[in-house]
Amino acid sequence: MANGGAGDGGGKGLEQATRLVTAGRRSDWTGTPAEPGSVVNPPVWRASTHLYPDSAALHGGKPNADGHFYYGRRGSPTQWALADALTALEPGAYGTMLYPSGVSALAASLMAVLRPGDVLLMTDNAYEPTRQLGRGLLKDFGIETRWFDPLDPAAFEAAIDKRSKAVLLESPGSLTLEVQDVPALAAAARAHGLATVLDNTWAGPLGFAALNHGADISVMSLTKHVGGHSDLMLGSAAAGEHFYAKLRRTAQQLGLVVSPDDASLALRGLRSMGLRLERETASALALATWLEQQPQIARVLCPMLPGSPGHALWARDFTGGCGLFSIVFKGKKGSARDAFIDALNLFGIGYSWGGFESLVSPVDPAKLRSATVWPLPDMDPADRFGVRLSIGLEGLEDLKADLALGLTAWEKAP
Ligand SMILES: *Cc1c(COP(=O)(O)O)cnc(C)c1O
């Protein structure tokens, strides 16, 4: 496991909350041979060179087997522990590869399942850099990307032809929050021999058991919920045995490796991820419910909110949510939206999400659509400017008061 890890499941049958605490803490990675398991966390192993006791060990042993010393590019216990922990948390996973960012996890996952001449079908709500990958590097390598309506499984199936070899899903979409019928889309993909790659960053394994719902590869930006503290960049891809082998081969040949320092920070973040997500989800739902009643708001895009688009699929398939949702203002110009953003004191202005602190960023999906339109057909075309909110761990009433300041500023803007 470069950085990868085919783990033992970290204690089958345990609740996810318990696995968050125990996963990846193998005693041989958290101690010395004389005193295994003698510290709580796997230490930061900074190592490029791995030494062998003699030539026989160098010639024999387990060259390049997961979880064994070989060479620094294959990782050391710090990275193995993170990969192992993620595997334990992802139901149905055989192993997990780590990547220097979420984008590199997506790129390497797609390169693992696509070859020149193939067609990639991509959901139209995909994250912008994922779209750029389709229009850019994949195109350069002779792979064609075609976009489809995230909410139309029939259109997806109709788009499949002999050249289609993979589908990229993102559910909910991280800007416009459409929930896709992943089981139906993945089943159609499998019936036609396509690999399903799901960007599962929004829910993560606590909120959506991606592989159990039909995805072949579950990708996450660990930069978001797993890191959780806005101080690292990492990505992961988890899969069953067949696809894990493809991920591993691709990542190893691309020379992808993550730093032990970042892996250690991600492990630290992971331990509190469940609690953070619970709190963020509760606050986000309370704020979404409140915002929906405000006269300035045309639409709240939040699958956790009863009655909102995507809620039925979310309630059917998901076991959790997170703090990320979007709102669309009633009419006015983009400058009114900017006034809303600038009036906020507790929300940092930035493009990331999933940290302990709240963030806001403008949402302009109109430019990011190929197979669908924005505003959505059932929306008033004047209601087009939105913001995305990442709700952190601050007090709920403080956040609400801050958003009220923003709404007042929006009102006053021309
Ligand atoms: C942030 C993000 C990514 C990319 O992750 P990085 O770690 O920033 O490279 C991928 N998908 C989604 C949905 C994201 O929000």
The ligand as an SDF file (V2000), in Angstrom:
LIG
                    3D

 15 15  0  0  0  0  0  0  0  0999 V2000
  -12.7440   19.9760   -2.3430 C   0  0  0  0  0  0  0  0  0  0  0  0
  -13.3660   18.9310   -3.1810 C   0  0  0  0  0  0  0  0  0  0  0  0
  -12.6010   18.0850   -3.9670 C   0  0  0  0  0  0  0  0  0  0  0  0
  -11.1280   18.2760   -4.1310 C   0  0  0  0  0  0  0  0  0  0  0  0
  -10.4220   18.0530   -3.0000 O   0  0  0  0  0  0  0  0  0  0  0  0
   -9.0020   18.7620   -2.7240 P   0  0  0  0  0  0  0  0  0  0  0  0
   -8.5410   18.0220   -1.5350 O   0  0  0  0  0  0  0  0  0  0  0  0
   -9.2920   20.2040   -2.5020 O   0  0  0  0  0  0  0  0  0  0  0  0
   -8.1540   18.5280   -3.9370 O   0  0  0  0  0  0  0  0  0  0  0  0
  -13.2350   17.0880   -4.6660 C   0  0  0  0  0  0  0  0  0  0  0  0
  -14.5640   16.9460   -4.6260 N   0  0  0  0  0  0  0  0  0  0  0  0
  -15.3360   17.7410   -3.8870 C   0  0  0  0  0  0  0  0  0  0  0  0
  -16.7940   17.5120   -3.8810 C   0  0  0  0  0  0  0  0  0  0  0  0
  -14.7730   18.7680   -3.1540 C   0  0  0  0  0  0  0  0  0  0  0  0
  -15.5430   19.6050   -2.4660 O   0  0  0  0  0  0  0  0  0  0  0  0
  1  2  1  0
  2  3  1  0
  2 14  2  0
  3  4  1  0
  3 10  2  0
  4  5  1  0
  5  6  1  0
  6  7  2  0
  6  8  1  0
  6  9  1  0
 10 11  1  0
 11 12  2  0
 12 13  1  0
 12 14  1  0
 14 15  1  0
M  END
$$$$
